[in-house]
Amino acid sequence: MTVLHNEYETVVIVRPDLDDNDTYEIISKFEGVIDDNGGHMLIRDDWGKRKLAYPIAKHHKGHYVLLSHLAPTEMLIELERNIGIEDRVLRFLTVRISDSVDVPARLKLAEEERKVKDEQAERQRAESEQRAKVAEEERSRKEAEEAAYQAAAEEYRATLEQEEGEEEGEVEEKSASKEEEGEPSAS
């Protein structure tokens, strides 16, 4: 016999001033209500803190969490009752995604979706690390080029100063030799 439930998504907006442990505790409580009343959690997606469209209870931001689950209608009533009781929740909204979903098939599909999402997250993390590594190498290369440029500039300045010193020495020698010959100097 196939077990059929409705598929729902519930978005919960928790107060932003709570730390992550408190937020996790609240969401775990709601997941427990789902599991204890014959429902099945599919996906929990933490969207993080976002700006609200308008202030709610003097809060301009909220911590958004999406709960995707399979449940009979009776369980949904109990879940929404528990969410409504929780004073640390600013708002919530539950939407029915589909009717009469085959539970084992949907659970299997949700597990595959989780794996794909985890792989994408891992790939993004690896790409981010690679970009950071390339940026660090580029920064190091630019620093080395700048250091080489500074060294070449210093060497050039030293060469110019040396040449100017030699020219001044030649001018002084010419001036001294002219004075010895009896001609007045140009200065």
C-alpha positions in Angstrom: 0.0 0.0 0.0 1.3 3.4 -0.9 1.3 6.2 1.7 0.1 9.5 0.3 0.7 12.9 1.9 0.6 16.5 0.7 3.9 18.3 0.2 4.3 21.6 1.9 6.9 24.3 2.2 6.9 26.5 5.3 9.0 29.6 5.5 9.7 30.7 9.1 11.2 34.2 9.9 12.9 34.1 13.2 14.0 37.2 15.2 17.5 38.3 13.9 18.9 39.1 17.4 19.0 35.4 18.3 22.2 33.5 17.9 22.5 30.5 15.6 22.1 28.0 18.4 18.7 29.5 19.4 17.5 29.6 15.8 18.6 26.0 15.3 16.8 25.0 18.5 13.5 26.6 17.3 13.7 25.0 13.9 14.6 21.6 15.4 11.5 21.9 17.6 9.3 22.4 14.5 11.0 19.5 12.7 10.2 17.4 15.8 6.6 18.4 15.5 6.6 17.3 11.9 8.2 13.9 12.6 6.1 13.2 15.8 2.8 13.7 14.0 3.4 11.5 11.0 5.1 13.9 8.7 8.5 13.6 6.9 11.1 16.3 6.6 12.5 16.7 3.1 14.7 19.7 3.1 15.8 22.4 5.6 17.3 25.4 3.8 18.7 28.2 6.0 18.5 31.4 4.0 20.2 33.5 6.7 19.5 37.0 7.8 17.7 39.2 5.2 16.1 42.6 5.2 12.4 42.6 5.7 10.1 44.5 3.3 8.7 46.4 6.3 9.5 46.4 10.0 7.9 43.7 12.1 7.9 44.2 15.8 10.6 46.8 15.4 12.9 44.4 13.5 14.2 45.4 10.1 15.8 42.1 9.4 14.8 38.5 10.0 16.5 35.1 9.9 14.7 33.1 7.1 14.5 29.2 7.2 12.6 27.1 4.6 11.2 23.8 5.7 10.0 21.4 3.0 8.0 18.5 4.3 5.4 15.8 3.6 2.5 15.7 6.0 -1.2 14.9 6.4 -3.4 17.9 6.9 -3.9 17.3 10.6 -0.2 17.5 11.2 0.0 20.9 9.4 -2.6 22.3 11.8 -0.4 21.2 14.8 2.7 22.6 13.2 1.2 26.0 12.6 -0.2 26.0 16.1 3.3 25.4 17.5 4.9 28.1 15.3 2.2 30.5 16.3 2.9 29.9 20.0 6.7 30.5 19.6 7.2 34.2 20.4 10.7 34.3 18.8 9.1 33.7 15.3 8.2 37.0 13.6 6.2 35.5 10.7 5.6 32.2 8.9 3.9 31.0 5.7 3.0 27.5 4.6 2.2 26.7 1.0 0.9 23.4 -0.4 3.2 22.4 -3.2 1.4 19.3 -4.3 -1.4 16.9 -3.3 -1.2 13.1 -2.8 2.5 12.6 -3.0 3.9 9.1 -2.8 6.0 9.3 0.4 8.8 6.7 -0.3 9.4 8.0 -3.8 9.5 11.6 -2.7 11.8 10.8 0.2 14.2 9.1 -2.2 14.0 12.1 -4.6 14.7 14.5 -1.7 17.8 12.5 -0.7 19.1 12.8 -4.3 18.3 16.5 -4.2 20.3 16.9 -1.0 23.2 15.0 -2.5 23.2 17.3 -5.5 22.9 20.4 -3.4 25.8 19.2 -1.2 27.9 18.5 -4.3 27.2 21.9 -5.6 28.1 23.5 -2.3 31.4 21.5 -2.3 32.1 22.6 -5.9 31.4 26.2 -5.1 33.6 26.0 -2.0 36.4 24.5 -4.1 36.0 27.1 -6.8 36.0 29.8 -4.2 39.3 28.4 -2.7 40.8 28.2 -6.2 39.8 31.9 -6.9 41.3 32.9 -3.6 44.5 31.0 -4.4 44.8 32.6 -7.8 44.1 36.1 -6.3 46.8 35.5 -3.7 49.3 34.4 -6.4 48.4 37.4 -8.5 48.9 39.7 -5.4 52.3 38.0 -4.7 53.3 38.4 -8.4 52.4 42.1 -8.4 54.3 42.7 -5.1 57.3 41.0 -6.6 57.0 43.1 -9.8 56.7 46.3 -7.7 59.7 45.3 -5.6 61.7 44.7 -8.8 60.6 48.0 -10.2 61.5 49.8 -7.0 65.0 48.1 -7.0 65.5 49.1 -10.7 64.4 52.7 -9.9 66.8 52.9 -7.0 69.6 51.5 -9.2 68.8 54.0 -11.9 68.8 56.9 -9.4 72.1 55.8 -8.0 73.6 55.6 -11.5 72.3 59.1 -12.3 73.7 60.5 -9.0 77.0 58.9 -9.7 77.1 60.3 -13.3 76.1 63.7 -11.9 78.9 63.5 -9.4 81.4 62.6 -12.1 80.2 65.5 -14.3 80.5 67.9 -11.4 84.0 66.5 -10.7 85.0 67.1 -14.3 83.5 70.6 -14.2 85.5 71.3 -11.0 88.6 69.9 -12.6 88.2 72.1 -15.7 87.5 75.1 -13.5 90.6 74.4 -11.4 92.8 73.9 -14.4 91.6 77.1 -16.0 92.3 79.0 -12.7 95.8 77.5 -12.7 96.3 78.7 -16.3 95.3 82.2 -15.1 91.9 82.4 -16.7 89.0 83.5 -14.4 86.4 80.9 -13.7 82.8 81.3 -15.2 81.2 81.4 -11.8 
